[in-house]
Amino acid sequence: MYIKKILWAIALIGLVIFGFFAYYIYGAMFASNTTFNNETAYIYVPTNANYSDVRAQLEPLLDDIDTFDALAKQKQYTTNIKAGRFAISNGMNNNDIINSIRSKNLPLKIAFNNQHTLADLAGRISTQIEADSLELLTAMTDETFLSKNGFNKATALGMYLPNSYEFFWNTSAETFRDRMLTEFNRFWTDTRTAQAKKMNLTPNEVITLASIVHEESKQADEQPRVAGVYLNRLRIGMPLQADPTLKFAAYQLPLYKNTIIRRVLNVHKSIDSPYNTYKNRGLPPGLIAMPDLSAIKAVLNPESHNYLYFAADPKRIGYHKFAKTLGQHNNNARAYHKYLSSQGINR
């Protein structure tokens, strides 16, 4: 009888221990372990991160980091860290969290437009993916890459077509650059290449002209008409005489650093630069800024007309008045200069 009591006692103790162990395992694996109020929280695991790096991001999000540590070790996550952007949903248990951050790297949408330089673009992209701005700029300006793919430093910005794209957060600088080349080549279909060739332009020259069109007019409905003016000038050998190219040339000089030119003057027309389209015929060496897709498409599909001139319209800010003769243009230009003076804009 005494032995039976001992055996029953041992069995009960075993059940208690097993129950406690089962409860601990359930708590470690299946009980909710989040402490944030939002529906979803994200962690960003850098390339070559270790478990301590991940743990530091998780600790503020979890109710009990110790049970997570125990299960992470049991499931060998602590020695098998994956880089990327991962989601943790409110109410998740440790098991689901580990499964999420181990294998569910989530892509994100990145977007860019209206960047004036590769450095500006690199800075913009570096806020959206893991690669930093220096890594991105180094990849973007790699001379071997540029030469191999038909670009140079003056035209390199044209490879990056403004839009939104899906990337993983842990995308490297080289991977980002290479993907943008793929998108560039995809944009330049046989039809678009043929359209450019018909105008005696290469894809890079189309984008260079589009950058001028875009700086002249942000109005998508007017851009084909502006493009038509410049193409008419190119066709007859007339200088483009594009004010945005003068501003670009000026901004390369120390005298105009950290300034904003609101009114183009004769002094700007005397700047010695290949981007001065008053002094040089034809297109400048490359882009003066990143054009919108609307401007690129405007150059490829210009409005057919006989206009050779245009001046900003003071009665429709953002739009222009177009003219076929220099006399008509001078009248339009005087009206706009009068407007600028009335607004106190003298430089």
C-alpha positions in Angstrom: 0.0 0.0 0.0 2.8 2.4 0.9 4.6 1.7 -2.4 1.4 2.4 -4.3 1.0 5.8 -2.6 4.6 6.6 -3.5 4.0 5.6 -7.2 0.7 7.7 -7.2 2.6 10.7 -5.8 5.3 10.3 -8.4 2.7 10.1 -11.1 0.9 13.2 -9.9 4.2 15.1 -9.7 5.0 13.9 -13.2 1.6 15.1 -14.4 2.2 18.5 -12.8 5.6 18.8 -14.3 4.3 17.7 -17.7 1.4 20.1 -17.4 3.8 23.0 -16.5 6.1 22.0 -19.4 3.1 21.8 -21.8 1.9 25.1 -20.6 5.3 26.6 -21.1 5.6 25.2 -24.6 2.1 26.4 -25.5 3.0 29.9 -24.2 6.3 29.9 -26.0 4.8 28.7 -29.3 1.1 29.5 -29.6 0.1 32.3 -27.1 -0.1 35.8 -28.4 3.2 37.7 -27.8 2.9 41.1 -29.3 2.7 44.3 -27.3 2.1 47.0 -29.9 -1.3 48.6 -30.8 -1.0 49.0 -34.5 -2.3 46.3 -36.8 1.1 45.6 -38.2 4.7 46.3 -37.2 7.7 46.0 -39.5 11.3 45.1 -38.8 14.2 45.7 -41.2 16.9 43.1 -41.0 20.2 44.3 -42.6 22.4 42.2 -44.7 24.8 40.2 -42.5 22.8 40.9 -39.3 23.1 38.6 -36.4 20.4 37.5 -33.9 21.3 40.3 -31.5 20.4 42.8 -34.2 17.1 41.2 -34.8 16.4 40.8 -31.1 17.0 44.5 -30.5 14.3 45.4 -33.0 11.9 42.8 -31.7 12.2 43.5 -28.0 10.0 46.6 -27.9 7.4 44.8 -30.0 7.1 41.6 -27.9 5.5 41.0 -24.5 7.9 38.3 -23.5 11.3 38.3 -25.3 12.6 35.3 -23.2 10.0 32.8 -24.6 10.8 34.1 -28.1 14.5 33.5 -27.5 13.9 30.0 -26.3 11.8 29.1 -29.4 14.1 30.9 -31.8 17.0 28.8 -30.5 14.9 25.6 -30.6 13.9 26.3 -34.3 17.5 27.3 -35.1 16.5 30.8 -36.2 19.3 32.3 -34.1 21.9 30.9 -36.5 19.9 31.4 -39.7 19.1 35.1 -40.0 17.6 36.4 -43.3 17.9 39.9 -44.4 14.8 41.9 -45.5 11.6 43.6 -44.5 9.3 41.5 -42.4 5.8 42.1 -41.0 4.6 41.1 -37.5 0.8 41.2 -37.1 -0.8 42.2 -33.8 -1.7 39.1 -31.8 0.9 36.9 -33.5 2.5 34.1 -31.5 6.2 33.3 -31.3 5.9 30.5 -33.8 4.2 32.7 -36.4 6.7 35.5 -35.8 9.6 33.3 -36.5 8.0 31.8 -39.6 7.4 35.3 -40.8 10.8 36.8 -40.3 12.5 33.7 -41.6 10.9 33.3 -44.9 8.4 36.1 -45.8 10.6 39.0 -47.0 8.1 41.6 -48.2 8.6 43.7 -51.3 7.9 47.4 -51.2 7.0 50.1 -53.7 9.6 52.7 -54.3 9.0 55.8 -56.4 11.1 58.7 -57.8 10.7 61.6 -60.2 12.1 65.1 -60.9 15.6 64.4 -59.6 18.1 66.8 -61.0 21.2 64.8 -60.6 22.4 61.2 -60.0 23.4 62.3 -56.5 19.8 63.5 -55.8 18.5 60.2 -57.1 20.8 58.2 -55.0 19.8 60.2 -51.9 16.1 59.6 -52.7 16.5 55.9 -53.2 18.6 55.4 -50.1 15.7 56.4 -48.0 13.7 53.5 -49.4 16.1 50.6 -49.6 19.0 49.3 -47.6 21.8 50.5 -50.0 23.1 53.9 -48.9 23.5 56.9 -51.1 27.3 56.5 -51.6 26.9 52.9 -52.7 24.1 53.8 -55.1 26.0 56.8 -56.6 29.1 54.6 -57.0 27.1 52.0 -58.9 25.3 54.6 -61.0 28.5 56.3 -62.1 30.6 53.2 -62.7 32.3 54.0 -66.0 32.6 50.4 -67.2 28.9 49.8 -66.7 28.0 53.1 -68.4 30.2 52.5 -71.4 29.0 48.9 -71.8 25.4 50.0 -71.9 25.6 53.0 -74.2 25.7 55.8 -71.5 28.2 58.3 -70.2 28.2 60.6 -67.2 26.1 63.2 -69.0 23.4 60.8 -70.1 23.4 58.3 -67.2 20.5 60.0 -65.4 18.3 59.2 -68.4 18.5 55.5 -67.7 16.3 56.0 -64.6 12.7 56.4 -65.8 10.5 58.0 -63.1 7.8 55.7 -61.9 7.0 53.3 -59.0 8.7 50.0 -58.9 8.6 46.9 -56.6 11.8 46.0 -54.8 12.9 44.1 -51.7 14.2 46.4 -49.0 17.6 44.6 -48.9 18.2 45.4 -52.6 21.9 46.2 -53.3 23.0 49.3 -55.2 24.1 47.2 -58.2 20.9 45.2 -58.2 18.9 48.5 -58.2 20.9 49.9 -61.0 20.7 46.8 -63.1 16.9 46.6 -62.6 16.6 50.2 -63.8 18.6 49.3 -67.0 16.1 46.4 -67.6 13.2 48.9 -67.2 14.9 51.3 -69.6 15.3 48.6 -72.2 11.8 47.5 -71.7 10.5 51.0 -72.2 12.4 51.3 -75.5 10.3 49.0 -77.6 10.9 48.6 -81.3 8.0 51.0 -81.9 9.5 53.8 -79.7 13.0 53.2 -81.1 11.6 53.6 -84.6 9.8 56.8 -83.7 13.1 58.2 -82.4 15.0 57.1 -85.5 12.4 58.7 -87.7 13.3 62.1 -86.1 17.1 61.3 -86.4 17.4 60.9 -82.6 18.7 58.2 -80.4 16.9 57.1 -77.2 19.4 59.1 -75.1 18.8 62.2 -77.3 15.1 61.8 -77.0 15.4 61.8 -73.2 17.9 64.8 -73.3 15.3 66.8 -75.3 12.5 65.6 -73.0 14.4 67.0 -70.1 14.4 70.4 -71.7 10.7 70.1 -72.6 9.9 69.1 -69.0 11.8 72.0 -67.6 10.0 74.4 -69.9 6.5 73.0 -69.2 5.2 70.8 -66.5 1.8 70.7 -68.3 1.4 67.3 -70.0 -1.2 68.7 -72.4 1.2 71.4 -73.6 4.4 69.3 -73.8 3.8 67.9 -77.3 3.5 71.4 -78.6 6.7 72.5 -76.9 8.4 69.4 -78.2 7.2 70.3 -81.7 8.9 73.7 -81.4 12.2 72.3 -80.5 12.0 69.6 -83.2 11.2 72.3 -85.7 14.3 74.2 -84.7 16.5 71.1 -84.9 15.1 70.4 -88.3 16.1 73.7 -89.8 19.4 74.0 -87.9 18.2 76.8 -85.6 19.7 76.9 -82.1 17.3 75.5 -79.5 17.7 78.7 -77.4 16.2 77.0 -74.4 16.3 79.0 -71.2 16.4 75.9 -68.9 19.8 74.9 -70.5 21.2 78.4 -69.6 20.1 77.9 -66.0 21.7 74.4 -65.9 25.0 75.9 -67.3 24.9 78.7 -64.8 24.4 76.4 -61.8 27.6 74.6 -62.7 29.5 77.8 -61.9 30.6 78.9 -58.4 29.0 82.3 -58.9 25.5 80.7 -59.1 25.9 78.0 -56.4 23.0 78.0 -53.9 21.1 80.5 -56.0 17.8 80.4 -57.9 17.6 82.0 -61.3 14.0 83.2 -61.8 14.7 85.4 -64.8 17.1 84.6 -67.6 19.2 87.6 -68.6 21.6 88.4 -71.4 24.5 87.7 -69.0 23.4 84.1 -68.8 23.4 83.8 -72.6 27.1 84.6 -72.6 28.1 81.6 -70.4 30.7 79.4 -72.1 29.2 75.9 -71.8 28.2 73.1 -74.1 24.8 73.4 -72.4 24.4 77.0 -73.6 21.9 76.4 -76.4 22.0 80.0 -77.4 25.6 79.7 -78.4 25.7 76.1 -79.6 23.5 74.4 -82.1 21.9 71.0 -81.6 21.2 69.2 -78.4 23.4 69.6 -75.3 25.6 66.7 -74.2 23.0 65.2 -71.9 20.1 65.8 -69.5 19.5 68.9 -67.5 17.1 67.1 -65.2 15.0 64.0 -65.0 12.0 64.3 -67.3 8.6 62.8 -66.5 7.4 60.0 -68.8 4.9 62.5 -70.2 7.7 64.6 -71.6 9.5 61.6 -73.1 6.3 60.6 -74.8 5.7 64.1 -76.0 9.0 64.1 -77.8 8.2 60.8 -79.4 4.7 62.0 -80.3 5.1 65.8 -80.9 2.4 68.1 -82.1 2.8 68.9 -85.8 2.8 72.6 -86.4 4.8 75.6 -87.8 5.7 77.3 -84.5 9.3 78.3 -83.9 8.9 80.3 -80.7 7.1 80.4 -77.4 7.0 82.6 -74.3 5.4 82.1 -70.9 1.8 83.3 -70.8 1.3 85.8 -67.9 -2.4 85.2 -68.0 -2.1 81.4 -67.8 0.8 80.7 -65.4 2.4 77.4 -66.3 1.4 77.7 -70.0 2.9 79.5 -73.0 2.0 81.6 -76.0 3.3 80.2 -79.3 4.4 82.1 -82.4 5.4 81.4 -85.9 7.4 84.6 -86.5 10.0 86.5 -84.4 7.9 89.6 -84.4 4.9 87.8 -82.8 7.3 86.2 -80.3 8.9 89.5 -79.3 5.4 90.8 -78.5 4.7 87.8 -76.4 8.0 88.0 -74.7 7.6 91.7 -73.9 4.3 91.0 -72.2 5.8 88.3 -70.0 8.9 90.4 -69.1 6.5 93.2 -68.1 4.7 90.8 -65.9 7.9 89.7 -64.3 8.9 93.3 -63.6 5.5 94.0 -62.1 6.1 91.1 -59.7 9.5 92.5 -58.7 11.3 89.6 -60.4 14.5 91.1 -61.8 17.0 88.3 -61.6 
